[in-house]
Amino acid sequence: MKRLLLLLIILCCAAPLVTAQNYSFKIAKLKYNGGGDWYANKTSLPNLIRFCNQNLNMNIAAEEAVVEVGSPELFSFPFVHMTGHGNVVFSEAEAQNLRNYLLSGGFLHVDDNYGLDKFIRKEMKKVFPELEFVELPFEHPIYKQKYNFSHGLPKIHEHDSKPPQGFGIIHEGRLVCFYTYETDLGNGWEDKEVHNDPEQIRQQALRMGANILTFAVTQAE
């Protein structure tokens, strides 16, 4: 099976202008079961999309879709974002669907909105029982796309006085899932009035988000 990213890369380069009817690809927020607030950070993805379209000349649909873990529509999106504070439960069928999606070229970004860690680690073991999250070195290309983050993830919000960490699930040399922990990137993407973060902090969050999205749709096979 050809990776779903290849066509999207070509389209992204060929169509620099964004209109409501004409875009190269769409990204999605992951809807999951278990009671966790998968719907958190309502303004974050639209703001990240706008930033990428304006500053990286990308051609992403202005509004994100919502896709369920077990839906065949998952395969329509090169980049899927997941967030929340609480419980996550993947059924066996959902875990298999997510695995198939990731192995066919999809990319999952998980952003801990504080409280997600113990749940997502357990559920991703259903998806990749043979693999573990590994911390990515600061030299990883995801930190060196358009914007250079020589010390890794920026710290957006303080919770437990821990440094931000970026973990990955790597399958046959390819990063299929990037998990951002103790950083709150999604909060930094939100409208300014939601958290009243300084503009410098918001820009750091958006730039790192742009790096993740760029990496996801351009990484080599």
VONU-537280 format. One record per atom (N, C-alpha, C, O, CB): x, z, y. Coordinates in steps of 0.05 Angstrom, whole numbers, plus 5000, padded with zeros to 4 digits. Glycine has a CB too. Layout:
REM residues N
XZY/...
END
This chain:
REM residues 221
501750004976/500050005000/501850005025/503650165027/498150255000/501249825044/502749825069/501950075085/499650155085/502249565085/503850185098/503250415114/501450335137/501750125149/505850545125/499450515142/497550455163/498850445191/497550355210/495250655163/501250555193/502550565219/503550295229/503750245253/504850755219/504250115210/505649865218/503949705237/504949615258/506349705194/501449655230/499649505248/499249645275/499149505295/496949465234/499149905274/498650055299/501050025318/500750015342/498050345293/503450025307/505849995323/505849715337/506349695361/508450015306/505149515322/505049245333/502949225355/503449115376/504349035311/500649345350/498449335370/499249495395/498649415418/495949455359/500649715391/501449885414/503249725432/503049755457/502750145404/505049565421/506949415437/505549175450/506449085471/509249315420/503449075437/502248825447/500148865468/499448675482/501148675424/499049105470/496749145488/497149385506/496249605500/494149175472/498549345529/499249575546/496949675563/497049905573/501449495564/494749525566/492649605584/490349745568/489649655547/491449375599/489349965579/487250115565/484650065579/484350095603/487950415565/482649995564/479949975574/478150115553/479050175531/479049685579/475650155561/473850285542/473350125517/472850235496/471150345556/473549855520/473049675497/475649585483/475449465462/471549445506/477849635495/480349525485/482549735484/483649805504/481149285502/483049835460/485250015456/486649965429/485349845412/484350315458/489050045427/490549985403/489850165380/489650075357/493549995409/489550415385/488750595364/487550845376/487550895400/491250675347/486351005358/485051255366/486251475349/487051435327/481951225361/486351715361/487251955347/484852135342/482752095354/489552095362/485252335325/482952505317/483752795316/486052865312/481852405291/481652965319/481853245314/480753305287/478653195279/480453415336/482053475271/481253535244/479153755243/479553975253/483653605227/476953695230/474853895226/475053995197/475053845178/471953765230/475254265195/475754385169/473754615164/472454705183/478654495166/473454695140/471754915132/473255185132/475655185134/470454865105/471755405129/472955665127/472155855149/472656095148/475855635126/471055745170/470155905192/471955905217/471256015238/469756175183/474355795214/476155785237/475155585258/473655405253/478955705228/476055635283/475055475305/476755215308/478455195326/475155635332/476155025291/477554775291/477054625317/478654455325/476554595268/474954695332/474154565356/475454675381/474754595403/471154575359/477354865378/478554995401/480054785419/480654565411/480555205391/480554875444/482054705463/480754435468/481854225462/484954665453/478354445479/476754205481/477953995500/477453755496/473954285492/479554085520/480653885539/483453795531/484653635545/480553995567/484553905510/487453865505/488053575497/489853455509/488354045484/486753465477/487353195468/486752985489/488452805493/485953135443/484552995503/484152795524/486352795545/487152585555/481452835538/487353035552/489453055572/492152945560/493652815575/489853345581/492653005535/495052895523/494952595521/496952455527/495453015494/492652485514/492352195512/492752075540/494151865542/489452125502/491552185560/491952085587/494852085595/495851895607/490252245607/496252305589/499052325596/500652105582/502351975594/500152605588/500152065556/501651855541/501051575551/502851405553/500951875511/498551525558/497851265568/499151205595/499950985601/494851235570/499251405612/500351375639/503351375640/504551225655/499251585657/504651535623/507551575625/509151425604/511551385607/508151865624/507851355582/509251215560/508150945555/508850805536/509151385535/506250855572/505050595570/503750555542/503850325532/507050375575/502650765531/501350745505/498450645510/497550635533/501351015490/497050575489/494450455491/492550595472/491450475453/494550155486/492050855477/490451025460/487651055471/487351065496/491851305456/485651055454/482951095464/482851365479/484051555471/480951105440/481351365501/481351585519/480251845507/481052065515/479751515544/478351825489/477252065476/477952065446/477951865433/474152065479/478552305437/479252335409/476752325391/474552385401/480852585404/477052255366/474952275347/475152545333/477052695337/475152045325/473052615318/473052855301/472752755273/470852595267/470753055309/474452835255/474452745227/474652985208/476253165213/476652545222/473052975187/473153195167/475353145147/476152915142/470453215153/476453355137/478753335119/478253155095/479953005087/479553615109/475853165084/475253015060/474052745065/473352605046/473353165044/473852655090/472552405097/474452165092/476852185098/471552405125/473351945082/474951695080/475751595108/477651435110/473451485065/474351675129/474951585156/477751695165/478851605185/472851675175/478751895151/481352005158/483451785160/485251795177/482252215138/483151585142/485151375140/485051185164/486750995166/484851225114/483151215182/482951045206/484751135228/485050985248/480051045215/486051365225/487551475248/490451515240/491051635219/486351745256/492351425257/495151465251/496151745256/498251835247/496851265266/494551885273/495352155282/492952335282/490852265294/496752145310/493052565268/490952755268/491953025276/494053115267/489552765239/490553155294/491353415305/489553635295/487053595293/491253405337/490753855288/489254085277/490054335292/492354375297/489754115246/488054495299/488554745313/486554955306/484754905289/488654705344/486755195317/484855405313/486255675311/488755695313/483355365287/484655885309/485656165309/485256295282/486456505276/484256325330/483456185265/482656345242/482856205215/484656045211/479956435246/480856255198/480956175170/480755875166/479255745181/478856315155/482155775146/482055495138/481755495108/483055635094/484655345147/479955325099/479555285070/479354985064/477554855074/477055435059/481154885047/481054615037/479954625008/481054774992/483754475038/477954475002/477154444974/479254274959/480954154972/474254314972/478954264933/480854104918/480653804926/482653674929/480354124887/478253714930/477853434938/478953384966/480053174971/474853354936/478553574984/479553545011/482553535011/483853375025/478553765029/483753714996/486753724995/487853464984/489853364993/487653964977/486553354964/487453094952/487152874973/488852694975/485953034927/484952874987/484452665008/486552685030/487652475038/481652695020/487252925038/489252965059/491952875049/493452745063/489353255068/492552945024/495152855012/495352555011/497352435019/495452974984/493152425002/493252135001/493552005028/495051815031/490652024988/492252125048/492552025076/495452045085/496551855096/490652185094/496652275081/499352325090/501352145075/503252045087/500152615087/500952105050/502751945034/502451645040/504251485035/502451995004/500151565051/499751285058/500651215086/500250985095/496751215055/501751405100/502851345127/501651505149/502551485172/502451065133/499751675144/498551845164/500352075172/502352135159/495851945155/499552205194/501252425205/499352645214/497352595228/503052325228/499952895206/498453125214/500153305232/502353395224/497453285189/499053375256/500253575273/498553815272/496153805280/500653465302/499654045264/498254295263/499354475285/501754525286/498554435235/497654565303/498554735325/497155005323/494755025326/497854605353/498755205317/497655475314/496755575341/498355615360/499755675302/494155625344/493055725368/492956035369/491556165384/490155615373/494556155351/494856435346/492956545326/490556565331/494556595373/493956595302/492356695280/491956505257/490756575237/489756775291/493056265260/492656055240/494756065218/494355955196/492655785253/496956195223/499356165206/498856225177/499456065159/501556335217/497856455171/497556535143/495556365127/495756345103/496756835141/493756245142/491756075129/492755795124/492455685102/489156065146/494055685144/494955405141/497155375120/497355175106/495855295167/498855575118/501055565099/499855565070/500855415053/502955805102/497955725066/496655735039/495255475032/495355385010/494755975038/493755365052/492155125046/493954875043/493254705028/490155085068/496154865058/497854635055/499354635029/500254425020/499854625078/499454865015/500654874988/498754734969/499554644948/501155164979/496154724975/494254574959/494854274962/494454114943/491354634966/495654194985/496153914991/498753824979/498953614967/496153865021/500853984983/503553924972/504554174957/506254314968/505453844995/503554224933/504554454918/507554444912/508754654907/503054474892/508654214913/511454184906/513354214930/515754214927/511953914893/512154234954/513754234978/513354494994/511254624991/513153994995/515254555012/514954785030/515354695058/516554485063/517155005023/514254845077/514854805105/517854875109/518755075100/513054965124/519254705123/522054755130/522354745160/521054575173/524054555116/523954915172/524354905201/526054675208/528254635196/525555175211/525154515227/526754275235/528954355254/528454525272/524854065248/531354245251/533554305270/532954185297/531354005300/536154195259/534154305317/533754205345/534753915348/533953785367/535154385364/536353825330/537353545331/535453345319/535953105320/540053525317/533153445309/531253255297/530153065318/529853135341/528953415283/529752805309/528752605329/526152675343/525652575364/528352345315/524552855331/521952915344/522453065370/520653055388/520253095325/524753185373/525453325399/526953135418/527653225440/527053565393/527352885410/529052715426/527852435428/529152235424/531852685413/525252425434/523852175439/524152105469/526452105479/520852195431/522052055483/522251995511/523452235526/524852205546/519451925523/522652475517/523552725530/525352875511/524852905488/521052895539/527452985523/529453125507/528953435508/528953555529/532353065517/528553545485/528253835482/530553945465/530353975441/525453915469/532753995478/535254065464/535154335451/536754395434/537554055483/533154495459/532854765446/530254785431/529155005427/533054985468/529154555423/526754565407/524254595424/524254525448/526854775387/522254705412/519554725425/519654895450/521055105450/517554835405/518154825470/517855005494/515955235487/514255205470/516854845518/516255445501/514555685498/512355665519/512955685543/516155955500/509855625511/507655595530/506255865535/505955945558/505655385520/505455995514/504156255516/505556465499/506456405477/501156235509/505656705509/506856925494/504857075478/502657145488/508357125514/505457135452/503757295436/505257525423/504657755429/502457115414/507057465406/508457675390/511457695397/513057805381/508157615361/512257595420/515057595429/516857465408/519157545404/515957885433/515857255395/517457105376/518156835389/516656735406/515857055350/520456715381/521156455392/519356245379/518456275357/524156395386/518856025394/517355805382/518955675360/521355655362/516555595404/517455585340/518755445317/517155205309/514755195310/519055645293/518654995301/517454755291/518054715262/520354685254/518354515307/516054715245/516354685216/515354415207/513454305219/514954915201/516554305187/515654045176/515254055146/516554205132/517553835184/513453875137/513253815109/514453525107/513453345119/510353825098/516553505091/517953255088/517653145060/518353285041/520953285096/516552905058/516152775032/517952535030/517552335045/513152705027/519752535011/521652315007/522952225033/523051985039/520152074994/523852415049/525252355073/523552305098/524552275120/526952135069/520952305094/519052245117/517552495124/516452635107/517152025109/517552555150/516052785161/513052705162/512252535177/517052865189/511452845145/508652775144/506952975158/504652915166/507752755114/507953215162/506453425176/508353585193/510453675184/504953615156/507653625218/509253785237/507554015246/505353985256/510253615261/508554255242/507154505248/508554655270/510754745267/506954685222/507154675293/508254815316/507255105317/504755145318/507654655342/509055295317/508455575313/509555735337/511855695345/509455685286/507955925347/508856105368/509555955394/511356035408/511156275359/508155735399/508655585424/506055545439/506055555464/509855325417/503755485426/501255435439/501255175455/500455175478/500455665457/502354965443/502454715457/499654625467/499354535490/503654495440/497654645449/494954555456/493854695480/492454575496/493154595433/494454955484/493555095508/494854975532/493554945553/494255395506/497354895530/498754765552/497654495559/498054405582/501654745546/496354365540/495154095546/492454125560/491553925572/494853945520/491354355560/488654385571/488554355601/490654355614/487454655563/486154315612/485854305641/487054555653/486954765642/482854285648/488254525676/489754735689/488054995692/489055215689/490854655715/485554955700/483855195705/483155355680/482155575683/481355105719/483555245657/482855385632/484755635629/483755845622/483155205608/487355595632/489255815628/490855885653/492356075653/491055745605/490655715674/492155765699/495155765694/496555925707/491256025712/496055605676/498955585671/500355445695/499155265706/499555445645/502855515701/504255365722/504555075713/504755015690/507055495726/504654895733/504754615727/507254545711/507154365694/504654455753/509454675716/511954625702/511554675672/512554525655/514254795713/510054895665/509554965637/507754755624/508254665602/508355245635/505654675639/503854465629/505354205623/504854075603/501554425649/507154135641/508653885638/510453905613/510753705599/510253825663/511654135609/513254165585/511654135559/512453995540/514654445585/509254245559/507454225536/506653925532/506753835509/504954395540/505853795553/505053515551/507353335542/506953145526/503953415578/509753385552/512053225544/512653255515/513253065501/514453295562/512553505506/513053555477/510853425460/511453315439/513353855471/508453445469/506253315455/506653015454/506052895433/503553375468/507552905476/508052615477/510252535457/510152335444/508852525505/512352705455/514452665435/513252655407/513952485390/516552875437/511552855401/510452865374/508752625367/509052505346/508653125371/507152545386/505352315382/507052055380/506451885363/503352285405/508952025397/510751785395/512151775369/512251565356/512751785418/513352005361/514752005335/512851935312/513651785294/515952285330/510452045313/508552005291/507951705287/507651615264/506052155296/507651555308/506851275306/509151075305/508750835303/504951205328/511651175307/513850995307/516051065286/517950905283/515150985334/515751285272/517851355254/518151145232/516251025223/517351635241/520651115224/521150905203/520050995176/519751225171/524250855201/519550795160/518650855132/520950995117/520551055093/517650595118/
END
